[in-house]
Amino acid sequence: MADEERRNEGARGKAERAVLVGVELSGRTRVNRVGIAPARTPVVCQKPGTPDDDEPSLLLSESSQSSLINAVSSVPANGLDGEESLAEFRELVSSAGGIVVAEISQNRSRPDPATLIGSGKVEEIAGVAASVEADLVLFDHDLTPTQLRNLEAALPCRVLDRTQLILDIFARHARTSEGQLQVELAQLEYMLPRLTGKGKAMSQLGGGIGTRGPGETKLETDRRRIQSRIDHLKGELDAVRRVRKQQRQRRESTPVPTVALVGYTNAGKSTLFNCLTGAQVLQSPLMFATLDPKLRAIELPSRRKILLSDTVGFIRNLPHTLVTSFRATLEEVAQAEVLLHVRDAASTYGEEQKAQVEKVLGELDTLGKPRIEVLNKIDLLDEHERDGLLSRAQYKSGSGVEVAVSARTGQGMDALLAAIDRALHTDPILSAELRVPQQEGGVLAAIDAGMVVHSREYEGNMVHLSVSGPASLVGRLRKYRIQSSG
């Protein structure tokens, strides 16, 4: 036990110390507050009901130790109040392995063009960051290149914005070569317009002997190299997209529809995926634990087979560079016949999360697809709320059908599978009456494996069956049909 505590302590010692700054750009009156956390006590935010052994332990990589200190959030624009916005940002910091040592909030009617928060607030943050020996200042708001440059000059530690933090988490969680390519592309596209001169180091000349004029500055050389790398990555991702297209074309040669899981980050998509498929993909309270898409085949109550796809989670103000870079992965969403929008039924800002997911689906031109709203985590609700959702089982909402489930306990899975069955149009279910010779053992086995048998009667050496099943299988058995409907 002592050894484990020492290991944990050593791991925490490598984590960077973060000051979070929450800013409401709303024009409403709000009292400023400063909260200092204990100097060596990490603040870990988990959703209620998450097991203790899933406590985040992720540390930031040395190459991108850019994840931990300031949070500035625009509340009216995203629908969250200051506390909710800062709580969500805390979860991002925890997912990056950071230790929150201070929190600062401010109300402004409009952003300051030079620093976002104003010179007086910058001085206050500088004092707090110095007093708690902070490594980073993180803003829950995108900073312009000018704001970033001015803040870095005024504060005693590194400055990062919301997009940089999300990119860092993506870099930590990318496991496949495709995921790593997509993250690197997003990082470089974000970095390119933010390259700035760093004193004399960036004003050196890059011209060689025998050239006329001063040659390229180091800044120009860096920009050219980054642009070249971006072009290379785009080429590699185009190749990935072509391979995915070929794989989809092969899948489309057989009538097996795809159903894609989409939803806000940490809504429980991977847990639901595991519950439905029996797979063992990573399920974690950390945000963006799933970056690489997973595909598994499952059987529906009608005996139809489908491919279920687990995808990356969305979040408010998802950086546009990420949506663009992950388009090859998100094409699985575009090609799916039905979307399962997994929502956290226990979240206090579920409607805002839903709106943000639909915003990203709109960018992918997939809002018109059939959607099933899966209200997950009902095990975290009180008995009255849970019974109220389950009593309705399946009901119509503005965007389609809603089903209440708990992926952790398995509640509501039968209703969800039935809802998927009804939503599919590919390979529709047909009813048929069949007469099959008893010696046709292979045919009878195929019927039992791929159809629902409602009745079975033996007439001499013939078997009379009343069945329902996928149109593709019913079609292959046409010579045995005596009557059909549907």
C-alpha positions in Angstrom: 0.0 0.0 0.0 2.8 2.4 0.9 4.5 1.6 -2.4 1.3 2.4 -4.3 1.0 5.7 -2.5 4.5 6.6 -3.3 3.9 5.8 -7.0 0.8 7.9 -7.0 2.6 10.7 -5.3 5.4 10.5 -7.9 2.9 10.6 -10.7 1.2 13.6 -9.2 4.5 15.4 -8.9 4.9 15.2 -12.7 1.5 16.8 -13.3 1.4 20.5 -14.1 -0.2 23.0 -11.7 -3.2 24.8 -13.2 -5.0 28.1 -12.5 -8.5 28.2 -14.0 -10.0 31.5 -14.9 -13.7 31.6 -15.7 -15.0 34.7 -17.5 -18.7 35.5 -18.2 -19.0 37.7 -21.3 -22.6 38.5 -20.5 -23.0 42.0 -19.2 -24.6 40.7 -16.0 -23.3 41.8 -12.6 -21.3 39.1 -10.9 -19.0 39.2 -7.9 -15.4 38.3 -8.7 -14.1 35.5 -6.7 -10.7 33.8 -6.3 -10.4 30.2 -4.9 -7.1 28.8 -4.0 -6.9 25.0 -3.8 -4.4 23.4 -1.5 -0.9 23.6 -3.0 -0.4 19.9 -3.5 -4.0 18.6 -3.5 -5.2 17.7 -7.0 -8.8 18.6 -7.8 -10.3 15.7 -9.7 -13.9 16.1 -11.0 -15.8 13.0 -11.8 -19.5 12.6 -12.6 -21.6 11.2 -9.8 -21.6 7.4 -9.7 -18.3 6.8 -11.4 -16.2 4.2 -9.7 -13.2 5.2 -7.6 -10.9 2.9 -9.5 -11.6 5.0 -12.7 -10.0 8.0 -11.1 -8.1 10.0 -13.7 -4.3 9.4 -13.6 -3.3 10.7 -17.0 -0.3 13.0 -17.2 0.5 15.4 -19.9 3.1 14.5 -22.5 6.4 16.5 -22.3 6.0 17.4 -26.0 2.7 19.1 -25.3 2.7 20.1 -21.6 0.3 22.7 -22.6 -2.8 21.8 -20.8 -3.3 23.1 -17.4 -4.1 26.5 -16.2 -6.7 29.0 -17.2 -10.3 28.8 -18.0 -12.3 31.6 -19.5 -15.9 30.8 -20.6 -18.5 32.7 -22.6 -21.7 31.8 -20.9 -24.5 33.4 -22.9 -23.1 31.9 -26.1 -23.0 28.4 -24.9 -26.0 28.2 -22.5 -24.1 27.3 -19.4 -23.8 29.5 -16.3 -20.3 30.3 -15.0 -20.2 27.5 -12.5 -21.3 24.8 -15.0 -18.9 26.0 -17.6 -16.0 26.0 -15.2 -17.0 22.6 -13.8 -16.8 21.2 -17.4 -13.5 22.8 -17.9 -12.2 21.2 -14.7 -13.1 17.8 -16.1 -11.0 18.6 -19.2 -8.1 19.5 -17.0 -8.5 16.3 -15.1 -8.6 14.4 -18.3 -5.3 16.0 -19.2 -3.8 15.0 -15.9 -3.6 18.5 -14.4 -3.8 19.7 -10.8 -6.1 22.6 -10.3 -4.4 25.0 -7.7 -6.5 28.1 -8.2 -9.7 29.4 -9.9 -10.5 32.9 -10.8 -13.8 34.2 -12.4 -14.7 37.5 -13.9 -17.7 39.2 -15.5 -17.2 41.4 -18.6 -19.7 43.0 -21.0 -17.3 42.5 -24.0 -13.8 40.9 -24.5 -10.8 43.1 -24.3 -9.1 42.9 -27.8 -5.6 43.0 -26.3 -5.9 40.4 -23.4 -9.6 39.2 -23.4 -9.8 40.0 -19.7 -8.4 43.5 -19.3 -5.1 44.7 -17.8 -6.3 44.8 -14.2 -7.4 41.2 -14.3 -4.1 40.2 -15.9 -2.2 41.7 -13.0 -4.4 39.8 -10.5 -3.9 36.5 -12.4 -0.1 37.1 -12.5 -0.1 37.5 -8.7 -2.2 34.4 -8.1 -0.1 32.3 -10.5 3.1 33.4 -8.8 1.8 32.7 -5.3 0.7 29.2 -6.1 3.7 28.4 -8.3 1.6 27.7 -11.3 3.0 26.1 -14.4 0.2 27.2 -16.8 -2.7 29.5 -17.2 -5.6 28.0 -19.2 -8.4 29.9 -20.8 -11.8 28.3 -21.5 -12.1 30.5 -24.5 -10.1 30.7 -27.7 -7.4 33.4 -27.7 -6.4 35.4 -30.8 -2.7 35.3 -31.7 -2.4 38.9 -30.3 -4.2 38.0 -27.0 -2.0 35.0 -26.6 1.2 36.9 -27.2 0.2 39.7 -24.8 -0.8 37.3 -22.0 2.4 35.3 -22.4 4.4 38.5 -22.0 2.5 39.6 -18.9 2.1 36.3 -17.0 4.9 34.4 -15.2 4.0 31.0 -16.8 2.7 29.5 -20.1 -0.7 30.5 -21.4 -3.0 28.1 -23.2 -6.6 28.4 -24.4 -9.4 25.9 -24.5 -8.6 24.6 -28.0 -5.0 23.9 -27.1 -6.1 21.9 -24.0 -8.5 19.8 -26.1 -5.8 19.2 -28.7 -3.5 18.0 -25.9 -6.1 15.5 -24.6 -6.6 14.2 -28.1 -2.9 13.8 -28.6 -2.7 11.8 -25.3 -5.6 9.5 -26.3 -4.8 8.8 -29.9 -3.7 5.2 -30.3 -3.8 4.3 -34.0 -1.7 5.8 -36.7 -4.8 7.4 -38.2 -5.8 9.0 -34.9 -2.3 10.4 -34.5 -2.3 11.8 -38.0 -5.6 13.5 -37.4 -4.5 15.1 -34.1 -1.2 16.3 -35.5 -3.0 17.9 -38.4 -5.3 19.7 -36.1 -2.4 20.9 -33.9 -0.4 22.2 -36.8 -3.4 24.0 -38.4 -4.1 25.7 -35.0 -0.4 26.6 -34.5 0.3 28.0 -37.9 -1.4 31.4 -37.6 -0.1 31.7 -34.0 3.6 31.5 -34.8 5.3 34.6 -33.4 8.7 36.0 -33.1 10.6 35.2 -29.9 13.1 38.0 -29.7 16.5 37.5 -31.5 16.0 33.8 -31.9 13.2 34.4 -34.4 14.9 37.2 -36.3 18.0 35.3 -37.4 18.6 35.1 -41.1 18.3 31.8 -42.9 20.1 32.7 -46.2 23.2 30.7 -47.2 26.5 31.8 -48.7 26.3 33.2 -52.2 22.7 34.3 -51.9 21.5 37.8 -52.6 19.6 39.5 -49.8 19.0 38.3 -46.3 17.1 35.1 -47.1 14.3 33.7 -45.0 13.8 34.6 -41.4 13.5 31.7 -39.0 9.8 32.5 -38.6 9.2 32.2 -42.3 11.1 29.0 -42.5 9.0 27.5 -39.6 5.8 28.5 -41.4 7.0 27.0 -44.6 8.0 23.7 -42.9 4.7 23.5 -41.0 2.7 24.2 -44.2 4.6 21.4 -45.9 3.9 19.0 -43.1 0.2 20.0 -43.2 0.1 19.2 -46.9 1.8 15.8 -46.2 -0.7 14.9 -43.5 -3.7 15.8 -45.6 -2.3 13.5 -48.3 -2.0 10.6 -45.9 -5.5 11.2 -44.5 -6.8 11.3 -48.1 -5.3 7.8 -48.5 -7.0 6.7 -45.2 -10.3 8.1 -46.6 -9.9 6.1 -49.8 -9.3 2.9 -47.8 -12.3 3.6 -45.7 -14.4 4.2 -48.8 -13.3 0.9 -50.3 -14.1 -0.9 -47.0 -17.6 0.6 -46.9 -18.1 -0.4 -50.5 -17.3 -4.0 -49.7 -19.6 -3.8 -46.7 -22.4 -2.4 -48.8 -22.2 -5.4 -51.2 -24.0 -7.2 -48.4 -27.1 -5.7 -46.8 -25.6 -5.0 -43.3 -26.6 -1.5 -42.2 -24.4 0.6 -39.9 -25.7 2.3 -36.8 -23.4 5.0 -35.3 -23.2 6.1 -31.7 -22.8 9.9 -31.3 -23.1 12.2 -28.3 -21.4 14.6 -25.9 -18.1 13.5 -24.5 -18.5 11.3 -21.4 -22.2 10.6 -22.1 -21.5 6.8 -21.9 -21.1 5.9 -25.5 -18.3 3.4 -25.0 -20.1 1.8 -22.0 -23.2 1.4 -24.2 -21.1 0.0 -27.0 -19.6 -2.6 -24.7 -23.1 -3.5 -23.3 -24.6 -4.1 -26.7 -21.6 -5.8 -28.3 -19.8 -7.5 -25.5 -16.6 -5.8 -26.6 -14.0 -4.6 -24.2 -13.2 -1.1 -25.6 -11.9 1.5 -23.1 -14.7 3.0 -21.0 -13.5 5.8 -18.7 -14.8 8.9 -17.0 -12.0 10.9 -18.8 -13.2 13.1 -21.5 -12.4 12.0 -25.1 -11.3 8.5 -24.0 -12.4 7.2 -27.4 -10.8 8.7 -30.5 -10.5 5.8 -32.9 -13.8 4.4 -34.3 -14.7 0.8 -33.4 -17.1 -1.4 -35.4 -18.8 -4.5 -34.1 -21.6 -6.7 -35.5 -24.7 -7.3 -33.3 -28.0 -9.1 -33.8 -31.3 -7.4 -33.4 -34.5 -9.1 -32.2 -35.6 -9.6 -35.8 -32.4 -11.6 -36.3 -31.0 -8.9 -38.6 -27.3 -8.2 -38.3 -26.0 -4.6 -38.0 -22.6 -3.0 -37.6 -22.5 -0.7 -34.5 -19.9 2.1 -34.6 -18.4 3.9 -31.6 -17.2 7.4 -32.4 -15.4 10.4 -30.8 -17.4 12.5 -28.4 -18.4 16.1 -29.1 -18.1 19.1 -26.8 -19.3 22.7 -26.8 -17.1 24.9 -28.9 -15.4 21.9 -30.5 -12.5 23.3 -32.4 -13.3 23.5 -36.1 -9.8 22.1 -36.9 -10.8 18.9 -35.0 -14.0 18.5 -37.0 -12.1 19.0 -40.2 -9.2 16.7 -39.2 -11.4 14.0 -38.0 -13.7 14.0 -41.0 -12.2 10.7 -42.2 -13.3 9.1 -38.9 -16.6 11.0 -38.8 -17.5 9.7 -42.2 -18.8 6.6 -40.4 -21.4 8.9 -39.0 -22.3 10.3 -42.4 -22.6 6.7 -43.9 -24.7 5.3 -41.0 -28.4 4.6 -41.6 -29.4 5.4 -38.1 -27.7 7.5 -35.4 -28.0 6.7 -31.7 -27.6 10.1 -29.9 -26.4 9.0 -26.4 -27.3 11.6 -23.8 -26.5 11.8 -20.1 -29.9 11.8 -18.4 -28.3 12.8 -15.1 -26.7 15.9 -16.5 -27.9 19.3 -15.3 -27.3 20.8 -18.7 -28.4 18.0 -21.0 -30.3 20.3 -23.4 -27.2 22.4 -24.0 -25.2 19.2 -24.7 -27.9 18.1 -27.1 -27.7 21.4 -28.9 -23.9 21.2 -29.2 -24.1 17.6 -30.7 -26.7 18.7 -33.2 -24.5 21.7 -34.2 -21.7 19.3 -35.1 -24.1 16.9 -36.8 -25.2 19.9 -38.9 -21.6 20.6 -39.9 -21.4 17.0 -41.1 -24.7 17.3 -43.0 -26.3 14.4 -41.0 -29.1 16.2 -39.1 -31.7 14.7 -41.4 -30.8 11.1 -40.6 -33.1 8.9 -38.5 -32.1 9.4 -34.8 -32.8 7.7 -31.6 -32.2 9.7 -28.4 -30.7 7.3 -25.9 -31.2 8.7 -22.4 -28.3 7.0 -20.6 -27.2 6.9 -17.0 -30.8 6.5 -15.6 -29.2 4.6 -12.7 -28.0 7.9 -11.4 -31.5 9.4 -11.2 -33.7 9.1 -8.2 -36.4 6.4 -8.2 -39.2 8.8 -9.2 -37.3 10.2 -12.2 -36.1 6.8 -13.3 -39.6 5.3 -13.2 -41.0 8.2 -15.1 -38.6 7.7 -18.0 -38.9 3.9 -18.0 -42.7 4.0 -17.9 -42.7 5.8 -21.2 -40.1 3.2 -22.5 -40.1 4.6 -26.0 -41.7 7.9 -27.0 -41.5 10.4 -29.8 -39.4 13.5 -29.4 -38.8 16.5 -31.7 -35.9 14.6 -33.4 -37.3 11.1 -33.3 -37.6 8.3 -30.7 -36.3 8.5 -27.2 -35.4 5.4 -25.1 -34.3 5.5 -21.5 -31.4 3.1 -20.6 -28.6 2.4 -18.2 -25.5 1.1 -20.1 -23.9 0.3 -16.7 -26.7 -1.9 -15.4 -28.2 -3.1 -18.7 -31.7 -1.5 -18.1 -33.6 -0.7 -21.2 -31.4 -2.6 -23.7 -34.3 -4.7 -25.1 -36.3 -1.5 -25.8 -33.3 0.1 -27.4 -32.7 -2.9 -29.7 -36.4 -3.0 -30.7 -36.3 0.8 -31.5 -33.2 0.2 -33.7 -35.0 -2.6 -35.5 -38.0 -0.4 -36.3 -35.8 2.5 -37.4 -33.9 0.6 -40.1 -35.0 0.5 -43.7 -32.2 -1.5 -45.2 -33.1 -5.2 -45.6 -36.6 -4.8 -44.2 -38.4 -7.5 -42.3 -40.8 -9.6 -44.2 -43.2 -12.3 -43.1 -43.5 -15.6 -45.0 -45.0 -19.1 -44.9 -42.5 -21.8 -45.9 -42.7 -25.5 -46.7 -39.2 -27.1 -46.4 -38.4 -30.8 -46.8 -37.0 -32.3 -43.6 -33.9 -33.6 -45.4 -32.9 -29.9 -46.2 -31.1 -29.6 -42.9 -28.9 -26.7 -44.1 -32.0 -24.7 -45.1 -33.7 -25.4 -41.8 -30.5 -24.4 -39.9 -30.3 -21.1 -41.8 -34.0 -20.3 -41.0 -33.4 -21.0 -37.3 -30.2 -18.9 -37.3 -31.5 -15.9 -39.3 -35.2 -15.7 -38.8 -37.8 -15.6 -36.1 -39.9 -18.7 -36.3 -43.5 -18.1 -35.1 -44.8 -21.6 -35.6 -43.5 -24.9 -36.9 -45.7 -27.9 -38.0 -44.7 -31.2 -39.5 -46.6 -32.6 -42.4 -45.2 -36.0 -43.5 -41.6 -35.3 -44.7 -42.3 -31.5 -45.0 -42.0 -28.8 -42.3 -44.5 -25.9 -42.5 -43.0 -22.7 -40.9 -44.5 -19.3 -40.3 -41.5 -16.9 -40.1 -40.4 -13.3 -40.3 -36.9 -12.2 -41.2 -34.7 -10.0 -43.4 -35.8 -9.6 -47.0 -32.4 -10.8 -48.2 -32.8 -14.2 -46.5 -36.5 -14.5 -47.4 -35.5 -13.9 -51.0 -33.0 -16.7 -51.0 -35.7 -19.1 -49.8 -38.2 -18.1 -52.4 -38.6 -21.6 -53.8 -39.9 -22.8 -50.4 -42.4 -20.0 -50.0 -46.1 -20.8 -50.1 -47.4 -17.4 -48.9 -45.9 -14.1 -47.9 -47.0 -10.8 -46.6 -45.4 -7.6 -45.3 
